[in-house]
């Protein structure tokens, strides 16, 4: 369903005083045209003459000003002003004067209506104007010998209405298209944000739940024979769950603050590569030794790169714990001049049930998305010598 459109952005930037000056200047121009058309008639191609019946010039000037006053409100109430001009044109013709300035103003108003109002309103206004002009012309010209002149005049009147309408309708279509593009961009931004949140939740929760499941299984196995080992597993479960809950709380608080438009509170930043060593300790408690090797000169990284790098390491190591059946993996983090290289290797049995290839899970596809968003390169696959390899290169 069509609806009214607000003024174009560049028009909204004009001060209200400028708009008042423009509209009242248009009203003054219309008054001048009305005064000229009702005061002078063409006597020859080279001059003007006063009509036989000519009231005082002051009276004609006053009437022209009164008839043109309505144009001053054309921007805010174009439909009402159009109706007033239509009635004035009938009155002027009944008085035996020429109303072409009013029809000219109505043609311009039809173009404005086509730009800011639904199409049915502008089309109705244009058809009404043409019908009134035709009726007035028929009432004034009774001689059918002049039919060719009348037809050419009708064609000119139709063109004077159709051209402004086409211009206004083109402006309206362009603005509707621009609004549709902005709405689509907003929807895409919302979808991208939802995907980002989903990735963060998957990476944080899947990793922690995997570790908790491993630790809980180990605790149940040694509960009777080695209480101390069971206690260590329970302590690891507690620490992992607390860390996960803190991360989820930070994320939810940030989302709630964003919904109400408030500044986010000062909370701990999201994990980055500085948390890799802590991740290795957690994995060691889960029974997988993580050998972290740093190369190059460490330097501060952009937050999005730092977070993506840590999530890639976290997801890869979590896959080793949950699916590879390995007891050891290597994490290589290399600082290049303009890039950051990440490589995670294990010697396990490789993908299980297609998880590593992305057919049964979202780990590999999520890492690939993260790297693609940063214009990096990503690869994952089985190693010829056995095990699995995940590699990512991020611009940094």
C-alpha positions as CSV (number, residue, x, y, z in Angstrom):
1,X,0.0,0.0,0.0
2,X,1.3,3.4,-1.0
3,X,1.9,6.0,1.7
4,X,3.0,9.6,2.0
5,X,6.7,10.2,1.8
6,X,8.6,12.8,3.9
7,X,10.6,15.5,2.2
8,X,13.9,14.3,0.7
9,X,16.9,14.5,3.2
10,X,18.5,17.4,1.3
11,X,15.3,19.3,1.4
12,X,14.8,18.6,5.1
13,X,18.2,20.3,5.7
14,X,16.8,23.6,4.4
15,X,15.8,25.9,7.3
16,X,12.1,26.6,7.7
17,X,12.7,30.3,7.0
18,X,14.1,29.4,3.5
19,X,11.0,27.4,2.8
20,X,8.8,30.3,3.8
21,X,10.7,32.6,1.5
22,X,10.4,30.2,-1.4
23,X,6.7,29.5,-1.0
24,X,5.7,33.1,-0.6
25,X,7.9,34.1,-3.5
26,X,6.0,31.6,-5.6
27,X,2.7,33.1,-4.3
28,X,4.0,36.6,-5.3
29,X,5.0,35.3,-8.8
30,X,1.5,33.9,-9.2
31,X,-0.1,37.2,-8.2
32,X,2.1,39.0,-10.7
33,X,1.0,36.6,-13.5
34,X,-2.6,36.9,-12.5
35,X,-2.4,40.7,-12.5
36,X,-0.7,40.8,-15.9
37,X,-3.1,38.3,-17.5
38,X,-6.2,40.1,-16.3
39,X,-4.9,43.6,-17.1
40,X,-3.3,43.3,-20.5
41,X,-4.3,41.5,-23.7
42,X,-2.2,40.8,-26.8
43,X,-3.0,43.5,-29.4
44,X,-0.4,42.5,-32.0
45,X,2.9,40.6,-32.1
46,X,4.6,43.8,-31.1
47,X,2.5,45.2,-28.2
48,X,-0.1,45.0,-25.5
49,X,-3.4,46.8,-25.0
50,X,-5.7,47.3,-22.1
51,X,-9.0,45.5,-22.3
52,X,-12.2,47.5,-22.9
53,X,-13.5,46.9,-19.5
54,X,-10.7,47.6,-17.0
55,X,-11.4,48.3,-13.3
56,X,-8.9,50.2,-11.3
57,X,-5.4,48.7,-11.3
58,X,-5.4,48.7,-7.5
59,X,-8.5,46.6,-7.4
60,X,-7.0,44.1,-9.9
61,X,-3.8,43.9,-8.0
62,X,-5.6,43.3,-4.7
63,X,-7.7,40.5,-6.3
64,X,-4.5,38.9,-7.8
65,X,-2.9,38.9,-4.4
66,X,-6.0,37.4,-2.7
67,X,-6.2,34.7,-5.4
68,X,-2.5,33.8,-5.0
69,X,-2.4,33.8,-1.1
70,X,-3.2,30.0,-0.9
71,X,0.1,29.1,-2.6
72,X,1.9,30.2,0.6
73,X,0.6,27.0,2.3
74,X,1.2,24.6,-0.6
75,X,4.1,22.8,1.0
76,X,2.2,21.7,4.1
77,X,-1.3,21.3,2.6
78,X,-0.9,20.7,-1.1
79,X,-4.3,18.9,-1.5
80,X,-6.3,21.7,0.1
81,X,-4.3,24.4,-1.9
82,X,-5.0,22.5,-5.1
83,X,-8.7,22.5,-4.4
84,X,-8.7,26.2,-3.6
85,X,-6.8,27.0,-6.9
86,X,-9.3,24.8,-8.8
87,X,-12.2,26.8,-7.4
88,X,-10.5,30.1,-8.1
89,X,-9.9,29.1,-11.7
90,X,-13.7,28.5,-12.2
91,X,-14.5,31.8,-10.6
92,X,-12.0,33.7,-12.8
93,X,-13.4,32.1,-15.9
94,X,-16.9,33.0,-14.9
95,X,-15.8,36.6,-14.5
96,X,-14.6,36.4,-18.2
97,X,-10.9,36.5,-17.4
98,X,-8.1,34.2,-18.3
99,X,-7.1,31.6,-15.7
100,X,-4.0,30.1,-17.3
101,X,-1.7,31.3,-14.4
102,X,-3.8,29.3,-12.0
103,X,-3.7,26.2,-14.2
104,X,0.1,26.6,-14.5
105,X,0.3,26.7,-10.7
106,X,-1.9,23.7,-10.4
107,X,0.3,21.8,-12.9
108,X,3.4,22.5,-10.7
109,X,1.3,21.4,-7.6
110,X,0.4,18.1,-9.4
111,X,4.2,17.5,-9.8
112,X,4.7,18.1,-6.0
113,X,1.8,15.8,-5.2
114,X,3.3,13.1,-7.4
115,X,6.6,13.4,-5.4
116,X,5.2,13.3,-1.9
117,X,1.8,11.7,-2.0
118,X,0.4,8.3,-3.2
119,X,0.1,7.9,-6.9
120,X,-3.7,7.8,-6.8
121,X,-3.9,11.3,-5.3
122,X,-1.6,12.9,-7.9
123,X,-3.3,11.1,-10.8
124,X,-6.8,12.2,-9.5
125,X,-5.5,15.8,-9.2
126,X,-4.1,15.8,-12.7
127,X,-7.3,14.3,-14.3
128,X,-9.4,16.7,-12.3
129,X,-7.4,19.7,-13.5
130,X,-7.6,18.6,-17.1
131,X,-11.4,17.9,-16.9
132,X,-12.0,21.4,-15.4
133,X,-9.8,23.0,-18.1
134,X,-11.7,21.1,-20.8
135,X,-15.1,22.2,-19.3
136,X,-14.1,25.8,-19.0
137,X,-12.7,25.8,-22.6
138,X,-15.9,24.3,-23.9
139,X,-18.0,26.9,-22.1
140,X,-15.9,29.7,-23.5
141,X,-15.4,28.4,-27.1
142,X,-18.7,27.5,-28.7
143,X,-17.5,27.7,-32.3
144,X,-16.6,24.2,-33.6
145,X,-14.8,25.8,-36.6
146,X,-11.9,26.4,-34.2
147,X,-11.7,22.7,-33.2
148,X,-8.1,22.3,-34.4
149,X,-7.0,25.2,-32.2
150,X,-9.0,23.7,-29.3
151,X,-7.4,20.3,-29.8
152,X,-3.9,21.8,-29.8
153,X,-4.7,23.8,-26.7
154,X,-6.0,20.6,-25.0
155,X,-2.8,18.8,-26.0
156,X,-0.7,21.6,-24.5
157,X,-2.8,21.6,-21.3
158,X,-2.3,17.8,-21.0
159,X,1.4,18.2,-21.5
160,X,1.6,20.9,-18.9
161,X,0.1,18.5,-16.4
162,X,1.8,15.3,-17.6
163,X,5.4,16.7,-17.6
164,X,5.4,17.9,-13.9
165,X,3.6,14.7,-12.9
166,X,6.2,12.5,-14.6
167,X,9.0,14.5,-12.9
168,X,7.4,14.2,-9.5
169,X,6.6,10.5,-10.0
170,X,10.2,9.9,-11.0
171,X,11.5,11.6,-7.8
172,X,9.0,9.5,-5.7
173,X,10.2,6.3,-7.3
174,X,13.8,7.1,-6.7
175,X,13.1,7.9,-3.1
176,X,11.1,4.7,-2.6
177,X,14.0,2.8,-4.1
178,X,16.5,4.5,-1.8
179,X,14.3,3.7,1.2
180,X,14.0,0.1,0.2
181,X,17.8,-0.1,-0.1
182,X,18.2,1.4,3.3
183,X,15.7,-1.0,4.8
184,X,17.5,-3.9,3.1
185,X,20.8,-2.7,4.5
186,X,19.3,-2.5,8.0
187,X,17.9,-6.0,7.7
188,X,21.3,-7.3,6.5
189,X,23.0,-5.5,9.5
190,X,20.6,-7.1,11.9
191,X,21.1,-10.6,10.3
192,X,24.9,-10.1,10.5
193,X,24.7,-9.1,14.1
194,X,22.6,-12.1,14.9
195,X,25.1,-14.4,13.2
196,X,27.9,-12.8,15.2
197,X,26.1,-13.3,18.4
198,X,25.3,-16.9,17.5
199,X,29.0,-17.5,16.7
200,X,30.1,-16.0,20.0
201,X,27.5,-18.1,21.9
202,X,28.5,-21.3,20.0
203,X,32.2,-20.8,20.6
204,X,31.9,-19.9,24.3
205,X,29.2,-22.5,25.3
206,X,30.4,-25.4,23.1
207,X,33.9,-25.1,24.3
208,X,32.9,-25.0,28.0
209,X,30.3,-27.7,27.8
210,X,32.8,-29.9,26.1
211,X,35.3,-29.4,28.8
212,X,32.7,-29.9,31.5
213,X,31.5,-33.1,29.9
214,X,35.0,-34.5,29.8
215,X,35.8,-33.5,33.4
216,X,32.5,-34.9,34.6
217,X,33.2,-38.2,32.9
218,X,36.7,-38.4,34.4
219,X,35.3,-37.6,37.8
220,X,32.7,-40.3,37.7
221,X,35.4,-42.8,36.7
222,X,37.8,-42.0,39.5
223,X,35.3,-41.0,42.2
224,X,35.7,-44.2,44.2
225,X,39.4,-45.1,43.6
226,X,40.9,-41.6,43.5
227,X,38.9,-38.9,45.3
228,X,41.6,-36.3,44.9
229,X,41.4,-36.7,41.1
230,X,37.7,-36.4,41.2
231,X,38.0,-33.3,43.3
232,X,40.4,-31.7,40.7
233,X,37.9,-32.5,37.9
234,X,35.1,-30.9,39.9
235,X,37.2,-27.9,40.6
236,X,37.9,-27.6,36.8
237,X,34.1,-27.9,36.1
238,X,33.4,-25.1,38.6
239,X,36.1,-22.8,37.2
240,X,35.0,-23.4,33.6
241,X,31.3,-22.9,34.3
242,X,32.0,-19.7,36.3
243,X,34.1,-18.3,33.4
244,X,31.4,-19.2,30.9
245,X,28.7,-17.6,32.9
246,X,30.7,-14.5,33.3
247,X,31.2,-14.3,29.5
248,X,27.6,-14.8,28.9
249,X,26.6,-12.2,31.4
250,X,28.9,-9.6,29.8
251,X,27.4,-10.4,26.4
252,X,23.8,-10.1,27.6
253,X,24.4,-6.9,29.5
254,X,25.9,-5.4,26.4
255,X,22.9,-6.4,24.3
256,X,20.5,-5.0,26.8
257,X,22.4,-1.7,27.0
258,X,22.4,-1.5,23.2
259,X,18.6,-2.1,23.1
260,X,17.8,0.9,25.3
261,X,20.5,3.1,23.7
262,X,22.7,3.4,26.8
263,X,26.4,3.3,26.9
264,X,27.7,-0.2,27.8
265,X,29.0,-0.5,31.3
266,X,32.7,-0.9,31.9
267,X,33.1,-4.7,31.9
268,X,36.1,-6.9,31.2
269,X,36.9,-7.1,27.5
270,X,36.2,-10.2,25.5
271,X,39.0,-12.8,25.5
272,X,41.9,-12.5,23.1
273,X,45.2,-14.2,22.5
274,X,46.3,-13.4,26.0
275,X,43.9,-16.1,27.2
276,X,45.5,-18.9,25.1
277,X,47.8,-20.0,28.0
278,X,44.8,-20.2,30.3
279,X,43.0,-22.2,27.7
280,X,45.9,-24.6,27.5
281,X,45.8,-25.1,31.3
282,X,42.1,-25.9,31.1
283,X,42.7,-28.4,28.3
284,X,45.4,-30.0,30.3
285,X,42.9,-30.6,33.1
286,X,40.6,-32.2,30.5
287,X,43.4,-34.7,29.6
288,X,44.8,-33.0,26.4
289,X,48.2,-31.4,26.5
290,X,48.3,-28.2,24.4
291,X,51.7,-27.1,23.3
292,X,51.5,-23.4,22.5
293,X,54.4,-22.0,20.5
294,X,54.8,-18.3,19.8
295,X,56.8,-16.9,17.0
296,X,57.6,-13.4,15.9
297,X,57.4,-10.2,17.9
298,X,54.0,-10.0,19.7
299,X,52.2,-6.7,19.2
300,X,48.8,-5.2,19.9
301,X,46.2,-6.4,17.5
302,X,42.9,-4.9,16.4
303,X,40.1,-6.1,18.8
304,X,38.2,-8.0,16.1
305,X,41.4,-9.8,15.0
306,X,42.5,-10.6,18.5
307,X,39.1,-12.1,19.4
308,X,38.8,-14.0,16.1
309,X,42.3,-15.5,16.6
310,X,41.4,-16.7,20.1
311,X,38.1,-18.1,19.0
312,X,39.8,-20.1,16.2
313,X,42.3,-21.6,18.7
314,X,39.6,-22.3,21.2
315,X,37.3,-24.0,18.7
316,X,40.1,-26.0,17.2
317,X,41.3,-27.2,20.6
318,X,37.8,-28.0,21.7
319,X,37.4,-30.2,18.6
320,X,40.5,-32.0,19.6
321,X,39.1,-32.7,23.0
322,X,35.6,-33.7,21.9
323,X,36.2,-35.5,18.5
324,X,39.8,-36.2,17.7
325,X,40.6,-38.7,20.4
326,X,44.1,-37.2,20.8
327,X,46.0,-36.6,24.0
328,X,48.2,-33.8,22.6
329,X,48.0,-31.0,20.1
330,X,50.2,-28.1,19.0
331,X,49.2,-24.5,18.6
332,X,51.5,-22.3,16.5
333,X,50.9,-18.5,16.6
334,X,53.2,-16.5,14.3
335,X,53.3,-12.7,14.1
336,X,54.2,-11.7,10.6
337,X,54.8,-8.1,9.5
338,X,51.2,-7.5,8.3
339,X,49.6,-10.8,9.1
340,X,48.9,-13.3,12.0
341,X,49.3,-17.0,11.3
342,X,47.5,-19.6,13.4
343,X,48.0,-23.3,13.0
344,X,46.5,-26.1,15.2
345,X,47.8,-29.6,14.7
346,X,46.8,-32.9,16.4
347,X,47.6,-36.5,16.0
348,X,44.2,-38.0,16.7
349,X,42.0,-40.1,14.6
350,X,40.6,-37.2,12.5
351,X,37.0,-36.2,11.9
352,X,34.2,-38.1,13.3
353,X,30.8,-38.3,11.7
354,X,31.7,-35.5,9.4
355,X,32.0,-33.0,12.2
356,X,35.3,-31.6,10.9
357,X,34.0,-31.1,7.4
358,X,31.1,-29.2,8.6
359,X,28.3,-31.7,7.7
360,X,27.3,-32.3,11.3
361,X,28.4,-29.2,13.2
362,X,29.1,-25.5,12.9
363,X,32.7,-25.3,14.2
364,X,34.6,-25.4,10.9
365,X,32.0,-23.2,9.1
366,X,32.0,-20.7,12.0
367,X,35.8,-20.4,11.9
368,X,35.7,-20.0,8.1
369,X,33.1,-17.2,8.5
370,X,35.2,-15.4,11.0
371,X,38.2,-15.4,8.8
372,X,36.2,-14.4,5.7
373,X,34.8,-11.4,7.5
374,X,38.3,-10.2,8.1
375,X,39.5,-10.9,4.5
376,X,41.8,-13.6,5.7
377,X,42.5,-17.2,4.5
378,X,41.4,-20.4,6.2
379,X,41.9,-24.1,5.6
380,X,41.1,-27.3,7.5
381,X,41.6,-30.9,6.7
382,X,43.3,-34.2,7.5
383,X,47.0,-34.5,7.6
384,X,48.8,-37.1,5.4
385,X,50.7,-38.4,8.5
386,X,47.5,-38.6,10.5
387,X,45.5,-36.2,12.6
388,X,44.0,-32.9,11.6
389,X,45.2,-29.4,10.8
390,X,43.5,-26.1,11.1
391,X,45.2,-23.0,9.6
392,X,44.2,-19.4,9.4
393,X,46.0,-16.3,8.2
394,X,44.5,-12.9,9.4
395,X,45.5,-9.5,8.2
396,X,46.9,-7.7,11.2
